[in-house]
Amino acid sequence: MTTLVFVHGWSVTSTATYGQLPQQLQQQAAAAGLALTLADIWLSEYVSFDDAVTMPDLVRAFDHALRDLHLLDASFACVTHSTGGPVVREWLRAQRDMPGTHSTIRLSHLVMLAPANFGSALAQLGKSTLGRLKAWFAGVDPGQRILDWLELGSAASLSLNLDHIHGDDPARRGQYLFVLTGDRPDRQLYDHLNSYTGEDGSDGVVRIAAANLNARHAVLSPPSGGSDTLALNLSRSPRCAFKLIPGAAHSGDALGIMASAAPATMQAILRCLQVRSADDYGALCDAFERENGARDADKVELEPAGLFAPRVHIHDPRSLLIVRLGDEAGEPLTGAGFLLTAGAPASPDLLPEGFMLDRQANSKQRTTISLFLDHSLLAGDDRVADPRNSRKTLRPAVAGHRPYGASVQPLDLGGLVHHALAQSAAGDDLFAILGPHQTTVLDVVLPRKIHEGVFRLTRNLAPEDFSDPLAGPVIG
């Protein structure tokens, strides 16, 4: 067995965060056919709670720390938690792009527990006054620069994830990536000041879709003819092994993915570490998909509420849609309206009730908006029965309202340079860009209308005032 490095998440200040997972993993490795000794295990200690530290700083420091391992076979495997996943993925990209300055040590297996690959809706709270007060009482900074990376729709996180979506398949070159994430929050850790901590479709910190690396990049852009009907182009990421750990939450002593849920987590980690070929990897991807399907079929949670009737949670698969609004010159469409539509003729009034669970604009890129959607309601779903009495209905059958589309309403509809109303083509169903438990980055690109009045040539040599120019036709 190669060396195994554990990498923790944001704001951690003690290696106690790993719990008993490293020791228990070492103890059970032999039964799984893996030779792993305590001497092979290294625990990371990195600083994310200093406001001066950036993600590139962590990458450089991680690379430097790896050089001290003095590995016999120049390779290692890695188990990460939360922000640790993006840290190691950023290192992999830097290692590829800057081979002259980064170690040549090879990462064979990257097992990510509850990774914030596309960020967390909680990152905005972490930068708020409440987050700063909490950090002040703990004697540490909130880690502003790392939180900037972790905010949903940040330019840095999207850069890494789009690189992954359009990149080659790591499994074909003997590098295996795995995402294991809990499927619900720990209700005992619910923060009444922030509903995100109890959000269904998340583990209480990271949304399931935001952890998953099976992701998509869609572009709605004008065709070559210059029409205001936007054509759809869709790209999918390489396949990534993805497993839901039933009943596990992001953290906590009771249900955290590295705590009491550790037996299920450990079994999944050992299965990941046993992969030795692309065929092994594909088979494990298939197995994880079957297991996730069984979990999704059993999606009703009854949360005890003391003397009252239990609270009902229907764990529909969710989709995260990160929308970036811009034009063909790369200018952001500030103030533009973005509407999802349904049916034919297309109308926002036909969208299924309750499909939109949350929306959040990125604080630094205000034209980047993250939409959290109920995939089952958009697809249409069967009746959900009460597990206590199958004759009772918790939710009646829901009809789908496809095809789904989008329209964009810019603010500047007139002037020398402006944009026009635009919509997706009637033949394109935007449901195709969404995946259950997956993230889609959607770039909406409008044509930029430039009128000939912006620049004219004249033969009139007499002085001529053009302070109030005529717009003229739009140039081709």
ABEGO torsion letter per residue (X at the ends): XBBBBBBBBBGBABAAAAEAAAAAAAAAAAAAGBBBBAAABBBBBBBAABAABBAAAAAAAAAAAAAAAGBAAGBBBBBBBEAAAAAAAAAAAAAAABAAABBABBBABBBBBGBBAAEBAAAAAAABAAAAAAAAAAGBBAGAAAAAAABBGBAAAAAAAAAAAABBBAAAAGBBBBBBBBABBBAAABBAABAAAABBGBAGABBAAAABABBBBBBBBBBAAGBABBBBBBBBBBBBBBBBBBGBBABEAAABAABAAAAAAAAAAAAAAABABAAAAAAAAAAAAAAAAAAAABABBBBBAEABBBBBBBBBBBBBBBBBBBBAAGBBBBGBBBBBBBEOBBBAAABBBGABABBBBBAABAABBBBBBBAAAAAEBBBBBBAABAABBABBBBBBAOBBBBBBBBABABEABBBBBBBBBAABBAAAABBBGBBBBBBBBBBBBBBAAABBBBABABBBBAABBBAEBBBX
